[in-house]
Amino acid sequence: MAVTSANPLKPRDRVKLPRQVPAEQDPARRTANFDEVCLGFDEAQALVEASRCLECRKPVCIDGCPVAVDIPGFIRLILEKDFAGALARIRETNSLPAICGRVCPQESQCEAVCTLGRKFAPVAVGKLERFVADREVLAAAATPAAAPDGEDARRVAIVGSGPAGLTCAAELARRGHAVTVFEALHAVGGVLRYGIPEFRLPREILDAEARRIQALGVEIRTNFLVGRTATVDELFGEWGFDAVFLATGAGAPTFLGIPGESLSGVYSANEFLTRVNLMGANRFPVCDTPVRMGASVAVVGGGNTAMDAVRTARRLGAGRAYLVYRRSRREMPARVEEVEHAEQEGIELLLLTQPLRILGDGHGVVTGIECRSMALGGPDESGRRRPVPVPGTERIIPVDVVIEAVGQRPNPIIQATTPGLEVGPGGVVAVDGSQGTNRPGVFAGGDLARGGATVILAMRDGRHAAAAIHDYLGTLANALTSRHGSP
């Protein structure tokens, strides 16, 4: 049955509509606070932006979405002003729409393949997703549902409450399983909380999304470090779980390996952002976790974590905040929007620049970073042009703090305490196409199985794992029935 369009405009008129731009905090003001930068669409903007959709017969935008959100479907419901229906359509495959609407790199996924984007600006899918989610996500939390019980109930342990863990928990709860999420930290969210600053992802949004997953009947236990409080084997044995999904992320930093990294004033981006985002260093001494910040800061790296770190440093009072990246702007993996926001906030991009060593005074405190210029050669294994040193271009940049944001790897505690678990290069847990490990009943996803990726890819892993776990539990139940007879 054909779907009737809610859009009164002909395609030739839709393409004439400019892409809508949401309001933002003024750069001069926002560098002194941690409030959200982008303020989102109002209803009028959302309706105009939704009107730009061409309603393609073959909606390639769905294929471009890692969790296959029905993008034309929810946009059509926006045009009908059925905002609750639009959100329900998104939630069919995306359990964290208010989060994805803010941090998902739509410009390289669904928007990148938008048909309208071939000649004009693509439809702002992410901003529309955020619009419908925000209308509901801050409403009063739903009453938590009772978890399934009884002899036939199957229990699943989710280790880690980041995007992969929360998504897997929600999907399994909807399938009727009893789910418990174990989080090592004192607050839910994983990398969504400790890794992403509030000016990109407000905590009230994260908490509201987590409450809605709990309302499905999911239990969340914080301050529970699997591998120490209980091992994976103990979750199966003493705790009585039937399956385990490992989603502990990649919270261990990597470093450049250059001289001076042991000086006072050198941070990994993981530590720096955790101190601020999770432990409240930006509110010291109200919160008792300090962070050292000087007049000049250099952040090394070109990804979203580096952008988060340098923009955070600016908000903590750094008069000069440099981003040191050894390739050009074109090769930067950070989102274009984040780079633009950083420049608006006075961040100085030192592109084609490679750190050589970190300098200190006689008391072991950072005083500068020595760098040299780079040129781009041929492509490397990542497909990006390889940076090549330019001789005789060494120079020293005076800074008080250096933050390294050059990658991360999984914490090894799960691997070290789970005998027989197959581990790949870099400490990632090896998985098959259904997120299953070589241990029966043990599944893994997100950065623990990838070594570092995006929120939406972690969510895709969580969805795939939930489907595989559901099938596994069904097989397990059938085996028990065959062994003991029908109940």
Buried (B, 14 or more C-beta within 10 A) or exposed (E): EEEEEBBEBEEEEBBEBEBBEBEBBEBEEBBEEBEBBBEBBEEEBBBBBBBBBBBBEEBEBBEBBBBBBBBBBBBBBBBEBBBEBBBBBBBBBBBBBBBBBBBBBBBBBBBBBBBBBEEBBBBBBBBBBBBBBBBBBBEEBEEBEEBBEEEEEBBBBBBBBBBBBBBBBBBBBBBBBBBBBBBBBEBBBBBBBBBBBBBBBBBEBBBBBBBBBBBBBBBBEEEBBBBEEBBBBBBBEEBEBBBBBBBBBBBBBBEBEBEBBEBEBBBBBBBBBBBBBBBBBBEBEEEEBEBBBBEBBBBBBBBBBBBBBBBBBBBBBBEBBBBBBBBBBEBBBBBEBBBEBBBBBBBBBBBBBBBBBBBBEEEEBBBBBBBBBBEBEEEEEEEBBBBEBEEEBBEEBBBBBBBBBBBBBBBEBBBEBBEEBEBEEBBBBBBEEEBBBEBEBBBBBBBBBBBBBBBBBBBBBBBBBBBBBBEBBEEBEEEEEEEEEEE
